Amino acid sequence: MTNRWAGVTIDCLDVERVAGFWSTLLDRPRGPSEPGWIYLGLRDDPQPRLVFQPVTEPKRGKVRLHLDVAVDDIERGIAQVIALGGRYTGERHEYDEGVIVVMTDPEGHEFCMAQYY
């Protein structure tokens, strides 16, 4: 038996808005999706698909699993997220290997954006 990572599912109140944010940020096109859901990427892509699932309850508290997004320029990355409707939390960590900032998508799902040196 072979197991492999196939995707990450994100619960959303507004699937179109959140999927559009991530599609633009990561330059990942929509793939075939179930009605009401949106999938970014295809099942056989080398990267796992992102799946956006509609839910009726809003996010509560900090997420326990998050995505990491690598960028060439952290300030441009922050500006892009904000322009797409996300937010910079103000949390920033400087390490020898680079800088990491904590961002959110339009519904408040936290993710890290990293610029490696």
ChimeraX commands (.cxc) that place a marker at each C-alpha (Angstrom):
marker #1 position 0.00,0.00,0.00 radius 0.5
marker #1 position 1.31,3.47,-0.91 radius 0.5
marker #1 position 0.09,6.56,0.88 radius 0.5
marker #1 position 0.60,10.05,-0.45 radius 0.5
marker #1 position -0.47,13.54,0.49 radius 0.5
marker #1 position -3.35,14.49,-1.84 radius 0.5
marker #1 position -4.52,17.86,-0.57 radius 0.5
marker #1 position -5.43,20.29,2.17 radius 0.5
marker #1 position -9.08,21.19,2.83 radius 0.5
marker #1 position -10.00,24.63,4.16 radius 0.5
marker #1 position -13.44,25.31,5.65 radius 0.5
marker #1 position -15.00,28.57,4.35 radius 0.5
marker #1 position -18.12,30.64,4.72 radius 0.5
marker #1 position -17.47,32.27,1.31 radius 0.5
marker #1 position -15.82,29.60,-0.82 radius 0.5
marker #1 position -15.52,31.85,-3.90 radius 0.5
marker #1 position -13.75,34.63,-2.00 radius 0.5
marker #1 position -11.30,32.45,-0.10 radius 0.5
marker #1 position -10.50,30.18,-3.06 radius 0.5
marker #1 position -10.01,33.26,-5.27 radius 0.5
marker #1 position -7.57,34.70,-2.73 radius 0.5
marker #1 position -5.45,31.51,-2.66 radius 0.5
marker #1 position -5.70,30.96,-6.43 radius 0.5
marker #1 position -4.27,34.41,-7.09 radius 0.5
marker #1 position -1.68,34.32,-4.30 radius 0.5
marker #1 position -0.29,30.93,-5.33 radius 0.5
marker #1 position -1.03,31.17,-9.07 radius 0.5
marker #1 position -2.93,27.87,-8.88 radius 0.5
marker #1 position -5.80,27.39,-11.33 radius 0.5
marker #1 position -9.13,25.87,-10.45 radius 0.5
marker #1 position -9.55,22.22,-11.24 radius 0.5
marker #1 position -12.67,20.07,-11.52 radius 0.5
marker #1 position -14.70,20.51,-8.32 radius 0.5
marker #1 position -17.75,19.16,-6.57 radius 0.5
marker #1 position -20.82,21.45,-6.58 radius 0.5
marker #1 position -20.36,24.21,-3.99 radius 0.5
marker #1 position -16.69,23.31,-3.45 radius 0.5
marker #1 position -13.63,24.69,-5.23 radius 0.5
marker #1 position -10.45,22.71,-5.87 radius 0.5
marker #1 position -7.20,24.41,-6.87 radius 0.5
marker #1 position -5.04,22.11,-8.93 radius 0.5
marker #1 position -5.64,18.65,-10.30 radius 0.5
marker #1 position -5.60,15.27,-8.58 radius 0.5
marker #1 position -2.33,14.25,-10.33 radius 0.5
marker #1 position -0.48,17.57,-9.84 radius 0.5
marker #1 position 2.98,17.34,-8.24 radius 0.5
marker #1 position 1.73,19.71,-5.51 radius 0.5
marker #1 position -1.21,18.73,-3.29 radius 0.5
marker #1 position -4.56,20.28,-4.22 radius 0.5
marker #1 position -6.13,22.96,-2.07 radius 0.5
marker #1 position -9.78,22.19,-1.44 radius 0.5
marker #1 position -12.28,24.81,-0.23 radius 0.5
marker #1 position -15.26,23.35,1.56 radius 0.5
marker #1 position -18.40,25.35,2.38 radius 0.5
marker #1 position -19.38,25.45,6.06 radius 0.5
marker #1 position -22.01,27.42,7.98 radius 0.5
marker #1 position -20.08,28.23,11.15 radius 0.5
marker #1 position -17.33,30.89,11.27 radius 0.5
marker #1 position -13.74,30.09,12.25 radius 0.5
marker #1 position -13.15,30.23,15.99 radius 0.5
marker #1 position -9.69,30.44,17.54 radius 0.5
marker #1 position -6.27,29.82,16.06 radius 0.5
marker #1 position -5.95,27.10,13.44 radius 0.5
marker #1 position -3.79,24.15,14.43 radius 0.5
marker #1 position -2.51,23.48,10.91 radius 0.5
marker #1 position -1.45,26.19,8.48 radius 0.5
marker #1 position 0.19,26.69,5.10 radius 0.5
marker #1 position 3.67,28.18,4.63 radius 0.5
marker #1 position 4.18,30.36,1.56 radius 0.5
marker #1 position 7.72,31.19,0.37 radius 0.5
marker #1 position 8.23,34.58,-1.33 radius 0.5
marker #1 position 11.20,36.39,-2.86 radius 0.5
marker #1 position 10.37,39.71,-1.16 radius 0.5
marker #1 position 8.57,39.71,2.20 radius 0.5
marker #1 position 7.34,43.32,1.93 radius 0.5
marker #1 position 5.87,42.72,-1.53 radius 0.5
marker #1 position 4.32,39.51,-0.24 radius 0.5
marker #1 position 2.66,41.34,2.65 radius 0.5
marker #1 position 1.36,44.02,0.28 radius 0.5
marker #1 position -0.05,41.39,-2.10 radius 0.5
marker #1 position -1.90,39.58,0.69 radius 0.5
marker #1 position -3.43,42.85,1.90 radius 0.5
marker #1 position -4.42,43.83,-1.66 radius 0.5
marker #1 position -6.16,40.46,-2.05 radius 0.5
marker #1 position -8.21,41.00,1.11 radius 0.5
marker #1 position -5.99,39.23,3.63 radius 0.5
marker #1 position -4.31,40.79,6.65 radius 0.5
marker #1 position -0.90,41.07,8.31 radius 0.5
marker #1 position -1.17,40.09,11.98 radius 0.5
marker #1 position 1.92,42.08,12.96 radius 0.5
marker #1 position 3.71,38.91,14.06 radius 0.5
marker #1 position 7.22,38.79,12.55 radius 0.5
marker #1 position 10.14,36.48,13.31 radius 0.5
marker #1 position 13.72,37.13,12.15 radius 0.5
marker #1 position 15.98,34.08,11.89 radius 0.5
marker #1 position 19.45,33.52,10.44 radius 0.5
marker #1 position 17.89,31.73,7.48 radius 0.5
marker #1 position 15.21,34.35,6.81 radius 0.5
marker #1 position 12.14,36.18,8.00 radius 0.5
marker #1 position 8.67,34.77,8.66 radius 0.5
marker #1 position 5.49,36.80,9.08 radius 0.5
marker #1 position 2.04,35.58,10.09 radius 0.5
marker #1 position -0.73,36.53,7.69 radius 0.5
marker #1 position -4.41,35.66,7.31 radius 0.5
marker #1 position -6.65,35.06,4.32 radius 0.5
marker #1 position -9.95,36.98,4.00 radius 0.5
marker #1 position -11.72,34.71,6.54 radius 0.5
marker #1 position -8.92,34.83,9.12 radius 0.5
marker #1 position -7.16,31.52,8.38 radius 0.5
marker #1 position -3.57,32.06,9.54 radius 0.5
marker #1 position -0.60,31.17,7.35 radius 0.5
marker #1 position 3.11,31.96,7.40 radius 0.5
marker #1 position 4.89,33.85,4.66 radius 0.5
marker #1 position 8.65,33.30,4.53 radius 0.5
marker #1 position 11.52,34.97,2.74 radius 0.5
marker #1 position 14.60,32.76,2.96 radius 0.5
marker #1 position 18.09,34.29,2.62 radius 0.5
marker link #1:1,2 radius 0.2
marker link #1:2,3 radius 0.2
marker link #1:3,4 radius 0.2
marker link #1:4,5 radius 0.2
marker link #1:5,6 radius 0.2
marker link #1:6,7 radius 0.2
marker link #1:7,8 radius 0.2
marker link #1:8,9 radius 0.2
marker link #1:9,10 radius 0.2
marker link #1:10,11 radius 0.2
marker link #1:11,12 radius 0.2
marker link #1:12,13 radius 0.2
marker link #1:13,14 radius 0.2
marker link #1:14,15 radius 0.2
marker link #1:15,16 radius 0.2
marker link #1:16,17 radius 0.2
marker link #1:17,18 radius 0.2
marker link #1:18,19 radius 0.2
marker link #1:19,20 radius 0.2
marker link #1:20,21 radius 0.2
marker link #1:21,22 radius 0.2
marker link #1:22,23 radius 0.2
marker link #1:23,24 radius 0.2
marker link #1:24,25 radius 0.2
marker link #1:25,26 radius 0.2
marker link #1:26,27 radius 0.2
marker link #1:27,28 radius 0.2
marker link #1:28,29 radius 0.2
marker link #1:29,30 radius 0.2
marker link #1:30,31 radius 0.2
marker link #1:31,32 radius 0.2
marker link #1:32,33 radius 0.2
marker link #1:33,34 radius 0.2
marker link #1:34,35 radius 0.2
marker link #1:35,36 radius 0.2
marker link #1:36,37 radius 0.2
marker link #1:37,38 radius 0.2
marker link #1:38,39 radius 0.2
marker link #1:39,40 radius 0.2
marker link #1:40,41 radius 0.2
marker link #1:41,42 radius 0.2
marker link #1:42,43 radius 0.2
marker link #1:43,44 radius 0.2
marker link #1:44,45 radius 0.2
marker link #1:45,46 radius 0.2
marker link #1:46,47 radius 0.2
marker link #1:47,48 radius 0.2
marker link #1:48,49 radius 0.2
marker link #1:49,50 radius 0.2
marker link #1:50,51 radius 0.2
marker link #1:51,52 radius 0.2
marker link #1:52,53 radius 0.2
marker link #1:53,54 radius 0.2
marker link #1:54,55 radius 0.2
marker link #1:55,56 radius 0.2
marker link #1:56,57 radius 0.2
marker link #1:57,58 radius 0.2
marker link #1:58,59 radius 0.2
marker link #1:59,60 radius 0.2
marker link #1:60,61 radius 0.2
marker link #1:61,62 radius 0.2
marker link #1:62,63 radius 0.2
marker link #1:63,64 radius 0.2
marker link #1:64,65 radius 0.2
marker link #1:65,66 radius 0.2
marker link #1:66,67 radius 0.2
marker link #1:67,68 radius 0.2
marker link #1:68,69 radius 0.2
marker link #1:69,70 radius 0.2
marker link #1:70,71 radius 0.2
marker link #1:71,72 radius 0.2
marker link #1:72,73 radius 0.2
marker link #1:73,74 radius 0.2
marker link #1:74,75 radius 0.2
marker link #1:75,76 radius 0.2
marker link #1:76,77 radius 0.2
marker link #1:77,78 radius 0.2
marker link #1:78,79 radius 0.2
marker link #1:79,80 radius 0.2
marker link #1:80,81 radius 0.2
marker link #1:81,82 radius 0.2
marker link #1:82,83 radius 0.2
marker link #1:83,84 radius 0.2
marker link #1:84,85 radius 0.2
marker link #1:85,86 radius 0.2
marker link #1:86,87 radius 0.2
marker link #1:87,88 radius 0.2
marker link #1:88,89 radius 0.2
marker link #1:89,90 radius 0.2
marker link #1:90,91 radius 0.2
marker link #1:91,92 radius 0.2
marker link #1:92,93 radius 0.2
marker link #1:93,94 radius 0.2
marker link #1:94,95 radius 0.2
marker link #1:95,96 radius 0.2
marker link #1:96,97 radius 0.2
marker link #1:97,98 radius 0.2
marker link #1:98,99 radius 0.2
marker link #1:99,100 radius 0.2
marker link #1:100,101 radius 0.2
marker link #1:101,102 radius 0.2
marker link #1:102,103 radius 0.2
marker link #1:103,104 radius 0.2
marker link #1:104,105 radius 0.2
marker link #1:105,106 radius 0.2
marker link #1:106,107 radius 0.2
marker link #1:107,108 radius 0.2
marker link #1:108,109 radius 0.2
marker link #1:109,110 radius 0.2
marker link #1:110,111 radius 0.2
marker link #1:111,112 radius 0.2
marker link #1:112,113 radius 0.2
marker link #1:113,114 radius 0.2
marker link #1:114,115 radius 0.2
marker link #1:115,116 radius 0.2
marker link #1:116,117 radius 0.2
view
